[in-house]
Every structure is written in C-alpha cells, then in structure tokens.
C-alpha cells in the first residue's frame, strides 16, 4: 500500500509503459472540464441578458403608462378648451343638436311612371 500511494504521488502512471491510455483519459477530462466551464459562462451571460431585458421591459412599461396618462389629460375637454382660448376659439354656449336623417323610399320604375 505504501508503494501504491508513493507511486501515485510520484505520478509514475504518466511515465510508465502503457501510459498513453492514461494521457488520453487525462486530456479527455481536461476537454470535458473546459466545455463545462464554457457552458456555465454562456449560461451566466444569458441569465444577465434576461435580467437586463426584464428591467428594460419594466422601464418601457412605466414610460408607456406615463405617456398614456399624459395623453388622457391632453384629450380632456377642459384642456382642449383652455388651449383653444389662447387662439381665441371658445366653446359653443348652445348645446349641440342631434340631426336625424331619414331615407326616402326608393321608387321603382312603375311608381315613377305613374306620377
């Protein structure tokens, strides 16, 4: 057992005969470790990008709500009347009247002929 631990510490398995298989396995482990590290970095970048996009969506949504409230204020009748007074256009004092249009019956050829 003492020789086994001693040979492991001296890394004799890398220089003895038949060590080519050991080297291939070590290179394979290094490549897998590098792929795992690259994958985790890529994953973290995507997470940061998602978080940034979510923050941007929140900002845009709050700006949308703000602009919509400003638009509603500008569309109010009192605001429009106040802005038109600066141009000397005043609201009417007489309320509007509803106009009803009734269609006249279409006369066919025989009705026009007998008139």
TIMI-2910 file (N, C-alpha, C, CB; in pm, 1 decimal, decimal comma, always signed):
<rs>
+----------+----------+----------+----------+----------+----------+----------+----------+----------+----------+----------+----------+------+
!      n_x !      n_y !      n_z !     ca_x !     ca_y !     ca_z !      c_x !      c_y !      c_z !     cb_x !     cb_y !     cb_z ! resn !
+----------+----------+----------+----------+----------+----------+----------+----------+----------+----------+----------+----------+------+
!    +83,0 !   -118,9 !     +0,0 !     +0,0 !     +0,0 !     +0,0 !    +87,6 !   +125,5 !     +0,0 !    -94,6 !     -0,3 !   +121,5 !  Unk !
!   +201,3 !   +115,2 !    +72,4 !   +291,1 !   +229,5 !    +77,9 !   +347,0 !   +260,1 !    -60,6 !   +405,0 !   +203,6 !   +177,0 !  Unk !
!   +377,8 !   +155,8 !   -135,7 !   +429,2 !   +173,8 !   -270,8 !   +322,3 !   +231,3 !   -363,2 !   +480,7 !    +41,1 !   -326,0 !  Unk !
!   +196,6 !   +192,6 !   -341,4 !    +87,2 !   +243,1 !   -425,9 !    +65,8 !   +392,9 !   -409,2 !    -42,1 !   +169,5 !   -393,8 !  Unk !
!    +67,2 !   +439,3 !   -286,4 !    +48,5 !   +582,4 !   -260,2 !   +171,1 !   +659,1 !   -305,8 !    +21,3 !   +608,4 !   -110,1 !  Unk !
!   +288,7 !   +601,9 !   -282,7 !   +413,5 !   +666,5 !   -321,6 !   +422,2 !   +679,7 !   -473,5 !   +533,8 !   +587,6 !   -267,8 !  Unk !
!   +382,3 !   +574,4 !   -546,0 !   +385,9 !   +581,3 !   -692,9 !   +279,6 !   +677,2 !   -746,7 !   +365,5 !   +441,4 !   -753,6 !  Unk !
!   +169,3 !   +690,1 !   -677,2 !    +65,3 !   +785,5 !   -717,2 !   +114,5 !   +928,4 !   -700,3 !    -63,0 !   +763,7 !   -635,2 !  Unk !
!   +185,1 !   +954,7 !   -589,4 !   +238,2 !  +1088,2 !   -564,9 !   +350,9 !  +1123,8 !   -661,9 !   +287,9 !  +1098,8 !   -421,9 !  Unk !
!   +427,8 !  +1026,0 !   -702,2 !   +535,0 !  +1049,9 !   -798,3 !   +482,5 !  +1052,5 !   -942,0 !   +642,9 !   +942,9 !   -784,1 !  Unk !
!   +356,2 !  +1018,9 !   -961,4 !   +290,5 !  +1018,1 !  -1092,9 !   +359,0 !   +922,9 !  -1188,7 !   +288,6 !  +1158,3 !  -1152,6 !  Unk !
!   +389,9 !   +803,9 !  -1139,3 !   +453,5 !   +702,8 !  -1223,3 !   +357,5 !   +651,6 !  -1331,0 !   +503,0 !   +586,1 !  -1137,2 !  Unk !
!   +228,4 !   +666,3 !  -1308,4 !   +131,8 !   +618,3 !  -1407,7 !   +136,2 !   +702,3 !  -1535,0 !     -9,6 !   +619,7 !  -1349,2 !  Unk !
!   +205,8 !   +817,9 !  -1531,8 !   +216,7 !   +901,3 !  -1650,8 !   +342,8 !   +873,0 !  -1731,9 !   +213,7 !  +1046,2 !  -1611,6 !  Unk !
!   +440,5 !   +806,4 !  -1672,4 !   +567,1 !   +782,8 !  -1742,4 !   +596,9 !   +635,2 !  -1766,5 !   +679,8 !   +843,5 !  -1664,4 !  Unk !
!   +521,6 !   +545,9 !  -1708,2 !   +544,6 !   +402,7 !  -1727,1 !   +498,4 !   +360,2 !  -1866,1 !   +471,4 !   +320,7 !  -1618,5 !  Unk !
!   +528,2 !   +233,0 !  -1897,2 !   +481,4 !   +178,9 !  -2023,5 !   +329,2 !   +166,5 !  -2019,7 !   +547,6 !    +41,7 !  -2052,8 !  Unk !
!   +265,6 !   +194,4 !  -2130,2 !   +118,7 !   +188,9 !  -2139,0 !    +53,1 !   +313,0 !  -2080,4 !    +66,3 !    +65,1 !  -2067,3 !  Unk !
!   +130,3 !   +417,8 !  -2064,1 !    +73,5 !   +540,9 !  -2007,9 !     +0,0 !   +624,3 !  -2112,4 !   +183,3 !   +624,4 !  -1944,5 !  Unk !
!     +5,3 !   +584,9 !  -2238,6 !    -63,5 !   +660,2 !  -2344,6 !   -214,1 !   +661,3 !  -2319,3 !    -33,0 !   +599,3 !  -2484,0 !  Unk !
!   -268,0 !   +551,0 !  -2272,4 !   -411,5 !   +545,7 !  -2239,6 !   -446,5 !   +639,7 !  -2125,3 !   -452,6 !   +403,0 !  -2203,2 !  Unk !
!   -355,1 !   +646,9 !  -2028,4 !   -377,2 !   +739,1 !  -1916,8 !   -375,3 !   +884,7 !  -1965,0 !   -270,1 !   +717,8 !  -1807,6 !  Unk !
!   -282,4 !   +917,5 !  -2054,1 !   -275,6 !  +1053,4 !  -2108,1 !   -402,3 !  +1088,5 !  -2185,9 !   -152,5 !  +1068,7 !  -2198,3 !  Unk !
!   -451,2 !   +992,5 !  -2265,1 !   -574,9 !  +1018,5 !  -2340,9 !   -690,8 !  +1047,3 !  -2247,2 !   -609,5 !   +898,9 !  -2431,4 !  Unk !
!   -698,0 !   +968,7 !  -2140,0 !   -807,1 !   +990,3 !  -2044,4 !   -794,3 !  +1126,6 !  -1974,9 !   -808,7 !   +877,7 !  -1939,4 !  Unk !
!   -671,5 !  +1166,4 !  -1941,1 !   -649,0 !  +1296,6 !  -1876,5 !   -683,7 !  +1410,3 !  -1971,1 !   -502,9 !  +1309,9 !  -1829,8 !  Unk !
!   -643,4 !  +1398,8 !  -2098,3 !   -677,3 !  +1501,2 !  -2198,0 !   -829,1 !  +1508,3 !  -2215,8 !   -608,0 !  +1470,9 !  -2334,2 !  Unk !
!   -894,3 !  +1390,7 !  -2217,2 !  -1040,7 !  +1387,7 !  -2227,6 !  -1104,3 !  +1460,9 !  -2109,8 !  -1091,8 !  +1242,2 !  -2233,7 !  Unk !
!  -1056,2 !  +1436,5 !  -1989,3 !  -1110,4 !  +1503,9 !  -1870,7 !  -1088,9 !  +1655,3 !  -1877,6 !  -1045,4 !  +1447,7 !  -1743,4 !  Unk !
!   -972,3 !  +1697,4 !  -1929,0 !   -944,7 !  +1841,0 !  -1942,0 !  -1039,3 !  +1905,7 !  -2042,4 !   -798,8 !  +1864,2 !  -1984,7 !  Unk !
!  -1061,6 !  +1837,1 !  -2155,8 !  -1153,4 !  +1890,5 !  -2257,9 !  -1295,1 !  +1899,2 !  -2202,5 !  -1151,3 !  +1802,2 !  -2385,5 !  Unk !
!  -1340,5 !  +1797,1 !  -2132,2 !  -1474,4 !  +1799,8 !  -2072,9 !  -1486,4 !  +1911,9 !  -1970,5 !  -1506,9 !  +1665,1 !  -2007,3 !  Unk !
!  -1383,1 !  +1931,0 !  -1890,0 !  -1384,7 !  +2038,7 !  -1790,0 !  -1391,1 !  +2175,2 !  -1858,2 !  -1259,8 !  +2030,4 !  -1699,0 !  Unk !
!  -1315,2 !  +2193,5 !  -1968,0 !  -1319,7 !  +2321,2 !  -2040,2 !  -1456,6 !  +2344,3 !  -2102,2 !  -1211,8 !  +2325,3 !  -2149,0 !  Unk !
!  -1517,4 !  +2239,1 !  -2156,1 !  -1651,7 !  +2253,0 !  -2212,8 !  -1754,4 !  +2290,2 !  -2105,3 !  -1693,4 !  +2122,5 !  -2282,4 !  Unk !
!  -1740,7 !  +2228,9 !  -1988,4 !  -1833,4 !  +2261,6 !  -1879,4 !  -1816,3 !  +2406,0 !  -1834,3 !  -1812,2 !  +2166,9 !  -1760,5 !  Unk !
!  -1692,6 !  +2453,5 !  -1826,4 !  -1666,8 !  +2592,3 !  -1786,8 !  -1723,1 !  +2688,4 !  -1890,7 !  -1515,4 !  +2616,5 !  -1768,2 !  Unk !
!  -1699,9 !  +2659,7 !  -2018,9 !  -1752,2 !  +2745,3 !  -2126,0 !  -1904,9 !  +2747,6 !  -2124,5 !  -1701,5 !  +2696,9 !  -2263,1 !  Unk !
!  -1965,5 !  +2632,0 !  -2100,8 !  -2111,3 !  +2623,7 !  -2095,4 !  -2166,9 !  +2704,8 !  -1978,5 !  -2155,9 !  +2477,6 !  -2083,8 !  Unk !
!  -2101,7 !  +2698,0 !  -1863,6 !  -2151,2 !  +2774,0 !  -1748,4 !  -2136,1 !  +2924,4 !  -1771,4 !  -2076,4 !  +2732,4 !  -1620,6 !  Unk !
!  -2027,3 !  +2967,1 !  -1837,8 !  -2011,3 !  +3108,5 !  -1869,4 !  -2120,1 !  +3155,4 !  -1965,9 !  -1872,5 !  +3134,4 !  -1929,3 !  Unk !
!  -2148,0 !  +3074,1 !  -2065,4 !  -2253,4 !  +3106,9 !  -2161,6 !  -2388,1 !  +3116,5 !  -2092,0 !  -2259,0 !  +3002,1 !  -2273,8 !  Unk !
!  -2416,2 !  +3025,0 !  -2002,2 !  -2541,0 !  +3024,8 !  -1926,6 !  -2553,7 !  +3151,7 !  -1841,8 !  -2549,1 !  +2899,9 !  -1837,1 !  Unk !
!  -2445,3 !  +3189,5 !  -1773,8 !  -2449,4 !  +3308,9 !  -1690,1 !  -2469,8 !  +3434,8 !  -1774,0 !  -2321,0 !  +3320,6 !  -1608,4 !  Unk !
!  -2407,4 !  +3440,7 !  -1892,4 !  -2428,3 !  +3555,8 !  -1980,5 !  -2574,5 !  +3566,0 !  -2022,2 !  -2338,4 !  +3545,7 !  -2104,9 !  Unk !
!  -2637,2 !  +3453,9 !  -2050,6 !  -2778,4 !  +3456,0 !  -2088,7 !  -2866,3 !  +3500,8 !  -1972,8 !  -2822,4 !  +3318,0 !  -2137,2 !  Unk !
!  -2832,6 !  +3458,4 !  -1853,2 !  -2909,1 !  +3499,6 !  -1734,7 !  -2898,8 !  +3650,7 !  -1715,1 !  -2858,5 !  +3425,6 !  -1608,1 !  Unk !
!  -2776,6 !  +3705,6 !  -1728,5 !  -2759,1 !  +3850,2 !  -1714,5 !  -2835,6 !  +3925,1 !  -1823,6 !  -2609,7 !  +3886,9 !  -1719,7 !  Unk !
!  -2834,1 !  +3873,2 !  -1944,8 !  -2906,0 !  +3936,5 !  -2056,8 !  -3056,6 !  +3934,7 !  -2031,0 !  -2873,8 !  +3864,4 !  -2190,7 !  Unk !
!  -3108,5 !  +3824,1 !  -1980,4 !  -3251,3 !  +3813,8 !  -1948,3 !  -3288,6 !  +3914,2 !  -1840,2 !  -3287,1 !  +3670,6 !  -1902,8 !  Unk !
!  -3205,2 !  +3927,1 !  -1738,6 !  -3232,1 !  +4022,9 !  -1630,7 !  -3231,3 !  +4165,8 !  -1683,9 !  -3128,4 !  +4008,0 !  -1517,7 !  Unk !
!  -3137,4 !  +4197,0 !  -1772,1 !  -3131,1 !  +4331,9 !  -1830,1 !  -3255,0 !  +4359,5 !  -1914,9 !  -3003,3 !  +4348,7 !  -1915,4 !  Unk !
!  -3299,9 !  +4261,0 !  -1992,6 !  -3418,5 !  +4279,3 !  -2075,3 !  -3544,4 !  +4295,1 !  -1989,8 !  -3434,6 !  +4161,4 !  -2171,2 !  Unk !
!  -3551,2 !  +4222,2 !  -1879,4 !  -3666,8 !  +4236,8 !  -1790,4 !  -3670,9 !  +4376,5 !  -1729,7 !  -3662,9 !  +4131,0 !  -1678,9 !  Unk !
!  -3554,5 !  +4429,3 !  -1692,0 !  -3550,1 !  +4566,0 !  -1639,8 !  -3591,2 !  +4666,9 !  -1746,4 !  -3409,7 !  +4598,8 !  -1587,9 !  Unk !
!  -3548,3 !  +4643,6 !  -1870,8 !  -3585,3 !  +4733,4 !  -1979,8 !  -3735,4 !  +4728,2 !  -2005,6 !  -3508,4 !  +4697,6 !  -2107,3 !  Unk !
!  -3794,0 !  +4610,3 !  -1997,6 !  -3938,3 !  +4596,8 !  -2016,0 !  -4013,1 !  +4673,2 !  -1906,6 !  -3979,4 !  +4447,8 !  -2015,4 !  Unk !
!  -3964,8 !  +4664,4 !  -1783,2 !  -4028,8 !  +4737,5 !  -1673,4 !  -4022,2 !  +4887,4 !  -1697,3 !  -3962,5 !  +4702,7 !  -1539,5 !  Unk !
!  -3905,2 !  +4935,8 !  -1740,6 !  -3891,1 !  +5078,5 !  -1768,6 !  -3982,7 !  +5123,5 !  -1882,0 !  -3746,6 !  +5111,0 !  -1803,2 !  Unk !
!  -3988,5 !  +5043,9 !  -1987,9 !  -4073,4 !  +5079,7 !  -2101,7 !  -4221,2 !  +5075,5 !  -2064,2 !  -4046,7 !  +4985,7 !  -2219,4 !  Unk !
!  -4260,0 !  +4980,2 !  -1979,9 !  -4399,3 !  +4971,7 !  -1936,9 !  -4437,2 !  +5094,0 !  -1852,6 !  -4423,3 !  +4841,8 !  -1857,0 !  Unk !
!  -4347,1 !  +5135,4 !  -1763,5 !  -4377,1 !  +5252,6 !  -1681,2 !  -4381,3 !  +5379,1 !  -1767,0 !  -4272,6 !  +5267,7 !  -1568,7 !  Unk !
!  -4294,7 !  +5387,0 !  -1867,1 !  -4299,3 !  +5501,7 !  -1958,5 !  -4428,8 !  +5501,6 !  -2038,9 !  -4178,2 !  +5499,9 !  -2053,5 !  Unk !
!  -4473,6 !  +5383,7 !  -2080,2 !  -4599,8 !  +5373,4 !  -2153,6 !  -4716,0 !  +5423,4 !  -2068,6 !  -4624,8 !  +5228,3 !  -2197,5 !  Unk !
!  -4720,2 !  +5381,6 !  -1942,8 !  -4828,4 !  +5424,3 !  -1854,1 !  -4824,0 !  +5575,2 !  -1833,8 !  -4819,2 !  +5351,9 !  -1718,4 !  Unk !
!  -4704,2 !  +5628,9 !  -1818,9 !  -4688,5 !  +5772,8 !  -1800,8 !  -4736,6 !  +5848,7 !  -1924,4 !  -4541,9 !  +5807,2 !  -1771,1 !  Unk !
!  -4696,0 !  +5804,0 !  -2040,9 !  -4738,5 !  +5870,6 !  -2166,7 !  -4888,9 !  +5858,7 !  -2187,3 !  -4664,7 !  +5809,7 !  -2288,2 !  Unk !
!  -4945,0 !  +5744,7 !  -2151,0 !  -5088,7 !  +5726,6 !  -2167,0 !  -5165,8 !  +5821,7 !  -2076,3 !  -5128,0 !  +5581,7 !  -2137,4 !  Unk !
!  -5117,3 !  +5841,4 !  -1953,8 !  -5185,4 !  +5934,4 !  -1863,2 !  -5172,3 !  +6078,4 !  -1913,8 !  -5127,7 !  +5922,6 !  -1719,9 !  Unk !
!  -5056,0 !  +6112,0 !  -1971,7 !  -5041,2 !  +6244,9 !  -2030,2 !  -5136,7 !  +6264,3 !  -2147,3 !  -4897,2 !  +6267,4 !  -2075,7 !  Unk !
!  -5151,0 !  +6162,8 !  -2229,7 !  -5242,6 !  +6170,9 !  -2343,3 !  -5386,5 !  +6186,8 !  -2296,6 !  -5229,7 !  +6046,8 !  -2431,4 !  Unk !
!  -5424,9 !  +6112,9 !  -2193,5 !  -5561,3 !  +6124,6 !  -2141,3 !  -5586,0 !  +6265,3 !  -2089,0 !  -5586,2 !  +6021,2 !  -2029,7 !  Unk !
!  -5484,8 !  +6324,4 !  -2026,6 !  -5500,1 !  +6460,9 !  -1976,7 !  -5513,5 !  +6559,9 !  -2092,5 !  -5380,6 !  +6499,1 !  -1887,7 !  Unk !
!  -5435,7 !  +6538,8 !  -2199,0 !  -5443,7 !  +6628,8 !  -2313,7 !  -5576,1 !  +6615,8 !  -2389,0 !  -5328,4 !  +6602,0 !  -2408,1 !  Unk !
!  -5638,2 !  +6500,3 !  -2383,4 !  -5763,5 !  +6477,9 !  -2455,1 !  -5885,4 !  +6529,6 !  -2380,0 !  -5780,6 !  +6331,5 !  -2482,8 !  Unk !
!  -5867,5 !  +6568,7 !  -2255,2 !  -5981,9 !  +6615,9 !  -2177,0 !  -6036,7 !  +6745,0 !  -2238,0 !  -5941,6 !  +6638,6 !  -2028,6 !  Unk !
!  -6167,4 !  +6760,9 !  -2229,1 !  -6232,8 !  +6876,4 !  -2289,7 !  -6185,0 !  +7007,2 !  -2228,4 !  -6383,2 !  +6864,8 !  -2275,4 !  Unk !
!  -6162,8 !  +7008,4 !  -2098,5 !  -6118,3 !  +7131,8 !  -2033,2 !  -5979,3 !  +7172,9 !  -2081,5 !  -6117,9 !  +7114,2 !  -1880,6 !  Unk !
!  -5890,7 !  +7076,2 !  -2103,0 !  -5756,7 !  +7107,5 !  -2152,3 !  -5761,8 !  +7160,9 !  -2294,3 !  -5667,3 !  +6983,9 !  -2146,1 !  Unk !
!  -5843,8 !  +7098,1 !  -2377,9 !  -5857,6 !  +7143,4 !  -2516,4 !  -5917,3 !  +7283,7 !  -2518,4 !  -5945,8 !  +7045,2 !  -2598,5 !  Unk !
!  -6019,2 !  +7309,9 !  -2436,4 !  -6082,0 !  +7442,0 !  -2432,6 !  -5981,9 !  +7547,7 !  -2386,3 !  -6205,1 !  +7440,6 !  -2339,9 !  Unk !
!  -5900,4 !  +7516,9 !  -2287,6 !  -5800,9 !  +7611,5 !  -2237,0 !  -5698,8 !  +7645,3 !  -2344,5 !  -5730,2 !  +7554,5 !  -2113,4 !  Unk !
!  -5656,3 !  +7544,6 !  -2420,9 !  -5558,0 !  +7570,2 !  -2526,4 !  -5619,7 !  +7646,5 !  -2643,2 !  -5498,3 !  +7438,7 !  -2576,0 !  Unk !
!  -5746,9 !  +7625,0 !  -2669,6 !  -5812,3 !  +7695,7 !  -2778,5 !  -5842,5 !  +7841,4 !  -2742,3 !  -5940,7 !  +7624,1 !  -2816,9 !  Unk !
!  -5857,9 !  +7871,4 !  -2613,0 !  -5880,0 !  +8009,6 !  -2571,2 !  -5760,1 !  +8096,0 !  -2604,9 !  -5909,1 !  +8016,5 !  -2421,7 !  Unk !
!  -5640,3 !  +8039,7 !  -2604,3 !  -5521,3 !  +8116,0 !  -2641,8 !  -5526,5 !  +8156,4 !  -2788,9 !  -5394,4 !  +8034,3 !  -2614,0 !  Unk !
!  -5596,4 !  +8080,7 !  -2868,3 !  -5612,8 !  +8112,1 !  -3011,0 !  -5745,2 !  +8183,7 !  -3038,8 !  -5605,0 !  +7983,8 !  -3094,5 !  Unk !
!  -5812,4 !  +8221,4 !  -2933,1 !  -5941,0 !  +8291,7 !  -2939,0 !  -6050,0 !  +8207,9 !  -3004,8 !  -5925,3 !  +8422,5 !  -3014,1 !  Unk !
!  -6048,2 !  +8079,6 !  -2975,4 !  -6156,3 !  +7990,3 !  -3017,5 !  -6221,8 !  +7942,5 !  -2889,6 !  -6104,0 !  +7868,8 !  -3106,5 !  Unk !
!  -6351,2 !  +7975,4 !  -2873,8 !  -6420,9 !  +7946,3 !  -2749,5 !  -6522,8 !  +7836,0 !  -2771,0 !  -6488,9 !  +8072,0 !  -2694,7 !  Unk !
!  -6554,2 !  +7761,4 !  -2667,1 !  -6656,2 !  +7657,3 !  -2681,6 !  -6794,4 !  +7719,7 !  -2703,1 !  -6657,7 !  +7565,7 !  -2557,2 !  Unk !
!  -6878,6 !  +7647,0 !  -2770,4 !  -7013,0 !  +7695,5 !  -2800,6 !  -7096,9 !  +7699,8 !  -2673,5 !  -7080,7 !  +7606,3 !  -2906,9 !  Unk !
!  -7179,4 !  +7802,8 !  -2663,3 !  -7268,8 !  +7815,3 !  -2548,3 !  -7399,3 !  +7738,5 !  -2571,5 !  -7298,7 !  +7963,6 !  -2519,9 !  Unk !
!  -7428,6 !  +7710,7 !  -2696,5 !  -7550,2 !  +7636,9 !  -2732,4 !  -7513,3 !  +7489,9 !  -2743,6 !  -7613,2 !  +7690,1 !  -2866,7 !  Unk !
!  -7586,7 !  +7405,0 !  -2673,2 !  -7553,4 !  +7262,2 !  -2682,4 !  -7582,0 !  +7208,2 !  -2822,5 !  -7632,7 !  +7181,6 !  -2577,5 !  Unk !
!  -7512,0 !  +7109,4 !  -2862,9 !  -7533,6 !  +7053,6 !  -2997,6 !  -7667,8 !  +6981,9 !  -3006,6 !  -7419,8 !  +6956,4 !  -3034,6 !  Unk !
!  -7720,4 !  +6979,3 !  -3127,7 !  -7846,7 !  +6910,3 !  -3152,9 !  -7818,3 !  +6790,4 !  -3240,7 !  -7951,6 !  +7004,7 !  -3219,3 !  Unk !
!  -7893,3 !  +6685,8 !  -3215,3 !  -7876,7 !  +6564,2 !  -3292,9 !  -7959,8 !  +6576,2 !  -3420,0 !  -7917,7 !  +6438,8 !  -3210,5 !  Unk !
!  -7897,4 !  +6545,4 !  -3530,6 !  -7966,5 !  +6552,0 !  -3660,0 !  -7995,8 !  +6410,2 !  -3703,2 !  -7881,2 !  +6627,7 !  -3768,3 !  Unk !
!  -8123,5 !  +6385,9 !  -3731,3 !  -8162,6 !  +6253,6 !  -3779,3 !  -8191,3 !  +6262,7 !  -3928,0 !  -8286,5 !  +6199,4 !  -3702,1 !  Unk !
!  -8133,1 !  +6173,8 !  -4001,6 !  -8154,1 !  +6168,7 !  -4145,5 !  -8239,4 !  +6047,1 !  -4174,0 !  -8018,8 !  +6163,4 !  -4224,1 !  Unk !
!  -8352,2 !  +6070,1 !  -4237,3 !  -8439,7 !  +5959,4 !  -4275,2 !  -8425,6 !  +5937,7 !  -4424,7 !  -8588,7 !  +5987,5 !  -4236,2 !  Unk !
!  -8418,3 !  +5814,2 !  -4462,3 !  -8404,4 !  +5782,4 !  -4604,0 !  -8541,6 !  +5784,5 !  -4670,3 !  -8336,2 !  +5644,4 !  -4623,3 !  Unk !
!  -8544,1 !  +5840,5 !  -4787,9 !  -8668,2 !  +5837,7 !  -4864,1 !  -8676,6 !  +5703,1 !  -4933,4 !  -8675,6 !  +5955,3 !  -4967,2 !  Unk !
!  -8798,1 !  +5657,8 !  -4945,3 !  -8818,1 !  +5528,1 !  -5007,7 !  -8781,7 !  +5535,6 !  -5154,8 !  -8963,1 !  +5480,7 !  -4990,4 !  Unk !
!  -8708,6 !  +5436,6 !  -5198,7 !  -8672,0 !  +5433,4 !  -5340,1 !  -8795,0 !  +5396,9 !  -5423,1 !  -8556,2 !  +5332,3 !  -5365,5 !  Unk !
!  -8819,7 !  +5476,0 !  -5520,0 !  -8933,2 !  +5447,9 !  -5608,3 !  -8883,6 !  +5362,7 !  -5723,8 !  -8999,5 !  +5579,8 !  -5660,6 !  Unk !
!  -8961,9 !  +5260,9 !  -5751,3 !  -8921,5 !  +5177,8 !  -5863,6 !  -8971,9 !  +5240,4 !  -5994,4 !  -8975,6 !  +5033,1 !  -5847,1 !  Unk !
!  -8945,3 !  +5173,8 !  -6101,9 !  -8975,7 !  +5227,3 !  -6233,6 !  -9123,9 !  +5253,7 !  -6251,6 !  -8927,5 !  +5132,9 !  -6340,3 !  Unk !
!  -9212,3 !  +5164,3 !  -6205,1 !  -9356,2 !  +5179,8 !  -6227,3 !  -9413,6 !  +5295,2 !  -6141,9 !  -9429,5 !  +5047,3 !  -6194,5 !  Unk !
!  -9360,7 !  +5312,6 !  -6022,6 !  -9409,0 !  +5423,5 !  -5939,9 !  -9369,2 !  +5557,8 !  -6000,4 !  -9354,0 !  +5411,7 !  -5796,7 !  Unk !
!  -9251,8 !  +5566,6 !  -6056,4 !  -9210,0 !  +5690,4 !  -6122,0 !  -9292,6 !  +5715,8 !  -6246,9 !  -9061,1 !  +5685,0 !  -6157,5 !  Unk !
!  -9328,0 !  +5610,6 !  -6314,8 !  -9405,6 !  +5624,6 !  -6438,5 !  -9543,6 !  +5678,5 !  -6412,4 !  -9416,0 !  +5492,2 !  -6509,7 !  Unk !
!  -9611,3 !  +5638,8 !  -6300,8 !  -9749,3 !  +5678,9 !  -6271,0 !  -9757,9 !  +5814,0 !  -6203,1 !  -9815,4 !  +5575,5 !  -6184,3 !  Unk !
!  -9646,8 !  +5873,2 !  -6171,0 !  -9654,0 !  +6006,3 !  -6107,9 !  -9682,5 !  +6113,1 !  -6205,6 !  -9527,6 !  +6038,7 !  -6036,8 !  Unk !
+----------+----------+----------+----------+----------+----------+----------+----------+----------+----------+----------+----------+------+
</rs>
